Amino acid sequence: MIKTIFEHRSVRSYKPDPVDEALLQRILEAGTRASNTGNMQIYSIIVTTDPQIREQLSPCHFGQPMVTQAPIVLTFCVDVRRFSLWCRQRGADPQYDNFVWFVNGAIDAILASQNVCLEAESEGLGICYLGTTIYTAGDISQILELPKGVIPLTTVVLGYPDESPELTDRLPLEAVVHYEKYTDYTAAEIDELWAEREESELTKRLLAENGLPNLAQVFTQRRYVRKDNLAISESYFALLKEKGFFNN
């Protein structure tokens, strides 16, 4: 498993080969073995293999080819509905329709998704997380018919790779690890931590393509811009209310 972790790659091109049902079940079961809040498992995984439904989901993920190319699309959702239904059927009063339980469910769902991805990669499959789920969560909710108490959080495409991409760089360990207490960064340390990435050939190509002077501006002016950030925040916040995560 350590080898799998250190060789992780996001795969964006897939073969049409189906994934054996027994293998898929083992991968999903690995997801359910993840740590979770109170052993409540307040998440659900929507497994989409139907080509027609994947076609419907494609625009929600900005038409990225892998959504229809990969044989399996997994949508990980926060789900307080199932646990609340069980409570009511046992004469207990659930108090999980609030923001803190959205956060707990989000942690549970992400932990489950990582287990799924690790098991899939260890079996020779490729995966890719899709951050677009938050952007179009309302549309995804309608397509997948998610009821109140269930909200999409992230999506993973899964299948046999049709490419072998290079490992993506990461910031050095000292960039993200703090010992005993948080230690803030000096300007010199910020420069040093990003130096290797800023000097890479990939960054040079990005700067040329975007006509910008540095990588930070690629992020703030091209990838994740203020107006989009605010619009996505507002729409997802509204969906949280609609799905009942601000009732108390």
JOBEL-V502689 format. One record per pair of residues at least 12 apart in sequence whose C-alpha atoms are under 10 Angstrom apart, sorted by the first residue. I is the first residue (numbers start at 0). J is the second residue. If there is no record, write none. Layout:
<<I	J> <I	J>>
This chain:
<<0	117> <0	118> <0	120> <0	121> <1	117> <1	121> <2	121> <3	116> <3	117> <3	118> <3	119> <3	120> <3	121> <3	122> <3	123> <4	116> <4	117> <4	120> <4	121> <5	166> <6	120> <6	121> <6	165> <6	166> <6	167> <7	116> <7	117> <7	120> <7	121> <7	125> <7	126> <7	127> <7	164> <7	165> <7	166> <7	167> <8	120> <8	125> <8	126> <8	127> <8	163> <8	164> <8	165> <8	166> <8	167> <9	125> <9	126> <9	127> <9	128> <9	156> <9	160> <9	163> <9	164> <9	165> <9	166> <9	167> <10	65> <10	69> <10	124> <10	125> <10	126> <10	127> <10	128> <10	156> <10	157> <10	158> <10	159> <10	160> <10	161> <10	162> <10	163> <10	164> <10	165> <11	63> <11	64> <11	65> <11	66> <11	68> <11	69> <11	125> <11	126> <11	127> <11	128> <11	156> <11	157> <11	160> <11	161> <11	162> <11	163> <11	164> <12	64> <12	65> <12	66> <12	68> <12	69> <12	125> <12	126> <12	127> <12	158> <12	159> <12	160> <12	161> <12	162> <12	163> <12	164> <13	64> <13	65> <13	66> <13	67> <13	68> <13	69> <13	70> <13	124> <13	125> <13	126> <13	156> <13	157> <13	158> <13	159> <13	160> <13	161> <13	162> <14	65> <14	68> <14	69> <14	70> <14	158> <14	159> <14	160> <14	161> <14	162> <15	67> <15	68> <15	69> <15	70> <15	158> <15	159> <15	160> <15	161> <16	68> <16	69> <16	70> <16	158> <16	159> <16	160> <17	48> <17	69> <17	70> <17	71> <17	158> <17	159> <18	48> <18	69> <18	70> <18	71> <18	124> <18	157> <18	158> <18	159> <22	118> <22	119> <22	122> <23	46> <23	71> <23	115> <23	118> <23	119> <23	157> <25	115> <25	118> <25	119> <26	114> <26	115> <26	116> <26	117> <26	118> <26	119> <26	120> <26	121> <26	122> <27	44> <27	46> <27	73> <27	111> <27	112> <27	114> <27	115> <27	116> <27	118> <27	119> <28	111> <28	114> <28	115> <28	118> <29	111> <29	112> <29	113> <29	114> <29	115> <29	116> <29	117> <29	118> <29	119> <30	44> <30	107> <30	108> <30	109> <30	110> <30	111> <30	112> <30	113> <30	114> <30	115> <30	116> <30	117> <30	118> <31	43> <31	44> <31	107> <31	108> <31	110> <31	111> <31	112> <31	114> <31	115> <32	110> <32	111> <32	114> <32	115> <33	107> <33	108> <33	109> <33	110> <33	111> <33	112> <33	113> <33	114> <33	115> <34	106> <34	107> <34	108> <34	110> <34	111> <34	114> <35	103> <35	104> <35	105> <35	106> <35	107> <35	108> <35	109> <35	110> <35	111> <36	100> <36	103> <36	104> <36	106> <36	107> <37	103> <38	107> <39	79> <39	81> <39	82> <39	104> <39	107> <40	77> <40	78> <40	79> <40	81> <40	82> <40	103> <40	104> <40	107> <40	108> <40	111> <41	76> <41	77> <41	78> <41	79> <41	80> <41	81> <41	82> <41	83> <41	95> <41	100> <41	101> <41	103> <41	104> <41	105> <41	106> <41	107> <41	108> <41	148> <41	149> <42	75> <42	76> <42	77> <42	78> <42	79> <42	80> <42	81> <42	82> <42	101> <42	103> <42	104> <42	105> <42	106> <42	107> <42	108> <42	109> <42	111> <42	149> <42	150> <42	151> <42	152> <43	73> <43	74> <43	75> <43	76> <43	77> <43	78> <43	79> <43	80> <43	81> <43	104> <43	107> <43	108> <43	111> <43	149> <43	150> <43	151> <44	72> <44	73> <44	74> <44	75> <44	76> <44	77> <44	78> <44	108> <44	111> <44	112> <44	151> <44	153> <44	154> <45	72> <45	73> <45	74> <45	75> <45	76> <45	143> <45	145> <45	151> <45	154> <46	71> <46	72> <46	73> <46	74> <46	75> <46	143> <46	155> <46	156> <47	70> <47	71> <47	72> <47	73> <47	74> <47	143> <47	156> <48	67> <48	69> <48	70> <48	71> <48	72> <48	73> <49	67> <49	70> <49	71> <49	72> <50	66> <50	67> <50	68> <50	69> <50	70> <50	71> <51	67> <52	67> <52	72> <52	142> <52	143> <53	65> <53	66> <53	67> <53	68> <53	69> <53	70> <53	71> <53	72> <53	142> <54	66> <54	67> <54	68> <55	67> <55	138> <55	139> <55	142> <55	143> <56	72> <56	132> <56	135> <56	138> <56	139> <56	142> <56	143> <57	139> <58	131> <58	135> <58	138> <58	139> <59	131> <59	132> <59	133> <59	134> <59	135> <59	136> <59	137> <59	138> <59	139> <59	142> <60	129> <60	130> <60	131> <60	132> <60	133> <60	134> <60	135> <60	139> <60	154> <61	131> <61	132> <61	134> <61	135> <63	129> <63	131> <65	126> <65	127> <65	129> <65	156> <65	157> <65	158> <66	127> <66	129> <66	154> <66	155> <66	156> <66	157> <67	156> <68	156> <68	157> <68	158> <69	125> <69	126> <69	127> <69	156> <69	157> <69	158> <69	159> <69	160> <69	161> <70	156> <70	157> <70	158> <70	159> <71	126> <71	155> <71	156> <71	157> <71	158> <72	126> <72	127> <72	154> <72	155> <72	156> <72	157> <72	158> <73	112> <73	115> <73	128> <73	153> <73	154> <73	155> <73	156> <73	157> <74	108> <74	112> <74	128> <74	129> <74	132> <74	139> <74	143> <74	150> <74	151> <74	152> <74	153> <74	154> <74	155> <74	156> <75	105> <75	107> <75	108> <75	109> <75	111> <75	112> <75	132> <75	149> <75	150> <75	151> <75	152> <75	153> <75	154> <75	155> <76	104> <76	105> <76	107> <76	108> <76	109> <76	112> <76	140> <76	145> <76	148> <76	149> <76	150> <76	151> <76	152> <76	153> <76	154> <77	100> <77	101> <77	102> <77	103> <77	104> <77	105> <77	106> <77	107> <77	108> <77	109> <77	148> <77	149> <77	150> <77	151> <77	152> <77	153> <78	95> <78	100> <78	101> <78	104> <78	105> <78	107> <78	108> <78	145> <78	146> <78	147> <78	148> <78	149> <78	150> <78	151> <79	93> <79	94> <79	95> <79	96> <79	97> <79	100> <79	101> <79	103> <79	104> <79	147> <79	148> <79	149> <79	150> <79	243> <79	244> <80	93> <80	95> <80	96> <80	146> <80	147> <80	148> <80	149> <80	242> <80	243> <81	148> <81	149> <82	95> <82	148> <83	95> <83	96> <83	148> <94	246> <94	247> <95	148> <95	243> <95	244> <95	245> <95	246> <95	247> <96	147> <96	148> <96	239> <96	240> <96	242> <96	243> <96	244> <96	245> <96	246> <96	247> <97	148> <97	239> <97	240> <97	242> <97	243> <97	244> <97	245> <97	246> <97	247> <98	239> <98	240> <98	243> <98	244> <98	245> <98	246> <98	247> <99	244> <99	245> <100	244> <100	245> <101	148> <101	149> <101	150> <101	239> <101	243> <101	244> <101	245> <102	244> <104	149> <104	150> <104	152> <105	150> <105	151> <105	152> <105	153> <108	151> <108	152> <108	153> <109	152> <109	153> <112	128> <112	153> <112	154> <112	155> <113	128> <113	155> <115	155> <115	157> <116	128> <116	155> <116	156> <116	157> <119	157> <119	158> <119	159> <120	157> <120	158> <120	159> <122	159> <123	158> <123	159> <123	160> <124	157> <124	158> <124	159> <124	160> <125	155> <125	156> <125	157> <125	158> <125	159> <125	160> <125	161> <125	162> <125	163> <126	155> <126	156> <126	157> <126	158> <126	159> <126	160> <127	154> <127	155> <127	156> <127	157> <127	158> <128	153> <128	154> <128	155> <128	156> <128	157> <129	152> <129	153> <129	154> <129	155> <129	156> <130	152> <130	153> <130	154> <130	155> <131	152> <131	153> <131	154> <132	151> <132	152> <132	153> <132	154> <132	155> <133	150> <133	151> <133	152> <133	153> <133	154> <133	231> <133	232> <133	234> <133	235> <134	152> <134	227> <134	228> <134	230> <134	231> <134	232> <134	234> <134	235> <135	151> <135	231> <135	234> <135	235> <136	150> <136	151> <136	152> <136	153> <136	231> <136	234> <136	235> <136	238> <136	239> <137	150> <137	151> <137	234> <137	235> <137	237> <137	238> <137	239> <137	241> <139	151> <140	238> <140	242> <145	242> <146	242> <146	243> <147	238> <147	239> <147	240> <147	241> <147	242> <147	243> <147	244> <148	239> <148	240> <148	241> <148	242> <148	243> <148	244> <149	239> <149	242> <149	243> <149	244> <150	235> <150	238> <150	239> <150	241> <150	242> <150	243> <150	244> <151	235> <151	238> <168	195> <168	196> <168	199> <169	193> <169	195> <169	196> <170	192> <170	193> <170	194> <170	195> <170	196> <171	191> <171	192> <171	193> <171	195> <172	192> <173	188> <173	192> <174	188> <174	189> <174	191> <174	192> <174	193> <175	192> <193	214> <196	214> <197	213> <197	214> <197	215> <198	214> <202	214> <202	217> <205	217> <209	221>>
